[in-house]
């Protein structure tokens, strides 16, 4: 009965379908990105040892999250530069940007480790963009979804 009610709610509630689709697309994008990052052996874990399998999965997750974080830092820096140049950045524009970027990554290139001992500069997570409009839209959509 609960499944039937949820299915009927899903079918009759367009905003709910949009939210479910958006969330599903984000998860699928993350999984594709993670598979792209873990390109070795075409993503097949050949070891039968559960501990080694878990290590492989966790290392891939760690590397995936590190690349996503690096991409997010790069995106934030570019947004800051655009704001300093006088561009107007709308929250809707930022909502369309994904940190699952691969074009700038050379998986098969040469890697330098001489910078590993350098400490990064302090990271400022604040962007001068007003996201209240997006939050209000999300709250309104969530409210209309519950009413159906």
C-alpha positions as CSV (number, residue, x, y, z in Angstrom):
1,X,0.0,0.0,0.0
2,X,2.8,2.4,0.9
3,X,4.5,1.7,-2.5
4,X,1.2,2.4,-4.3
5,X,0.7,5.7,-2.5
6,X,4.3,6.8,-3.3
7,X,3.9,5.7,-6.9
8,X,0.6,7.6,-7.3
9,X,2.2,10.7,-5.6
10,X,5.1,10.5,-8.0
11,X,2.9,10.2,-11.0
12,X,0.6,13.1,-10.0
13,X,3.3,15.5,-8.7
14,X,5.4,17.1,-11.5
15,X,7.7,19.0,-9.1
16,X,8.4,15.8,-7.2
17,X,9.3,14.0,-10.5
18,X,11.6,16.9,-11.4
19,X,13.4,16.7,-8.0
20,X,13.7,12.9,-8.2
21,X,15.1,13.1,-11.8
22,X,17.6,15.8,-10.8
23,X,18.8,13.8,-7.8
24,X,19.1,10.6,-9.9
25,X,21.0,12.5,-12.6
26,X,23.4,13.8,-10.0
27,X,24.1,10.3,-8.6
28,X,24.5,8.9,-12.1
29,X,26.9,11.8,-13.0
30,X,29.0,11.1,-9.8
31,X,29.1,7.3,-10.6
32,X,30.2,8.0,-14.3
33,X,32.9,10.5,-13.0
34,X,34.1,8.0,-10.4
35,X,34.4,5.2,-13.0
36,X,36.3,7.6,-15.3
37,X,38.7,8.4,-12.5
38,X,39.2,4.7,-11.7
39,X,40.2,3.8,-15.2
40,X,42.7,1.0,-14.3
41,X,41.7,-2.5,-15.4
42,X,38.5,-0.9,-16.9
43,X,37.0,-0.7,-13.4
44,X,37.1,-4.4,-12.8
45,X,38.4,-5.4,-9.3
46,X,40.3,-8.6,-10.1
47,X,41.4,-9.4,-6.6
48,X,39.3,-12.0,-4.7
49,X,40.4,-10.7,-1.3
50,X,37.6,-8.6,0.3
51,X,40.1,-6.4,2.1
52,X,41.9,-5.6,-1.1
53,X,38.5,-5.0,-2.9
54,X,37.5,-2.6,-0.2
55,X,40.9,-0.8,-0.4
56,X,40.5,-0.4,-4.2
57,X,37.0,1.0,-3.7
58,X,38.0,3.4,-0.9
59,X,41.1,4.6,-2.8
60,X,38.9,5.3,-5.9
61,X,36.4,7.2,-3.7
62,X,39.2,9.2,-2.1
63,X,40.7,10.1,-5.4
64,X,37.3,11.0,-6.9
65,X,36.5,13.2,-3.9
66,X,39.9,14.9,-4.1
67,X,39.4,15.7,-7.8
68,X,35.9,17.0,-7.2
69,X,37.2,19.2,-4.4
70,X,40.0,20.5,-6.6
71,X,37.5,21.2,-9.4
72,X,35.2,23.1,-6.9
73,X,38.2,25.2,-5.8
74,X,39.0,26.0,-9.4
75,X,35.4,26.9,-10.1
76,X,35.2,29.2,-7.0
77,X,38.4,30.9,-8.1
78,X,37.1,31.6,-11.6
79,X,33.8,32.9,-10.1
80,X,35.8,35.3,-7.8
81,X,37.8,36.5,-10.8
82,X,34.7,37.1,-12.9
83,X,33.1,39.0,-10.0
84,X,36.2,41.2,-9.6
85,X,36.1,41.9,-13.3
86,X,32.5,43.2,-12.9
87,X,30.6,40.3,-14.2
88,X,27.2,39.5,-12.7
89,X,27.0,35.9,-11.5
90,X,23.5,34.6,-11.0
91,X,22.8,31.8,-8.6
92,X,21.0,29.9,-11.4
93,X,24.2,30.0,-13.5
94,X,26.2,28.5,-10.6
95,X,23.5,25.8,-10.1
96,X,24.2,24.6,-13.6
97,X,28.0,24.1,-13.0
98,X,29.1,20.6,-12.2
99,X,32.4,19.7,-10.4
100,X,32.5,16.5,-12.4
101,X,34.9,18.0,-15.0
102,X,37.4,15.8,-16.8
103,X,38.6,17.8,-19.8
104,X,41.6,19.3,-17.9
105,X,42.8,16.0,-16.4
106,X,45.6,14.1,-18.2
107,X,45.2,10.7,-16.7
108,X,48.1,9.2,-18.7
109,X,50.6,12.2,-18.4
110,X,53.7,12.9,-16.3
111,X,53.1,13.7,-12.7
112,X,55.4,15.8,-10.5
113,X,55.6,15.2,-6.8
114,X,58.0,18.0,-5.9
115,X,55.0,20.1,-4.6
116,X,53.7,17.6,-2.2
117,X,55.5,19.2,0.8
118,X,54.1,22.7,0.1
119,X,51.2,23.8,2.2
120,X,48.3,25.3,0.4
121,X,47.1,28.8,1.1
122,X,44.1,29.2,3.4
123,X,40.9,28.5,1.5
124,X,38.1,31.1,1.7
125,X,34.8,29.2,1.0
126,X,32.8,32.4,0.8
127,X,31.5,33.6,-2.6
128,X,29.8,36.9,-3.0
129,X,26.7,35.5,-4.6
130,X,23.2,35.7,-3.1
131,X,21.7,32.2,-3.1
132,X,18.6,33.1,-1.1
133,X,16.4,33.1,-4.2
134,X,17.4,29.5,-5.1
135,X,16.7,28.4,-1.5
136,X,13.3,30.1,-1.5
137,X,12.5,28.3,-4.8
138,X,13.6,25.0,-3.4
139,X,11.5,25.5,-0.3
140,X,8.5,26.5,-2.4
141,X,8.9,23.5,-4.6
142,X,9.2,21.2,-1.5
143,X,6.1,22.7,0.0
144,X,4.1,22.3,-3.2
145,X,5.3,18.7,-3.4
146,X,4.1,17.8,0.1
147,X,0.6,19.3,-0.6
148,X,0.0,16.9,-3.4
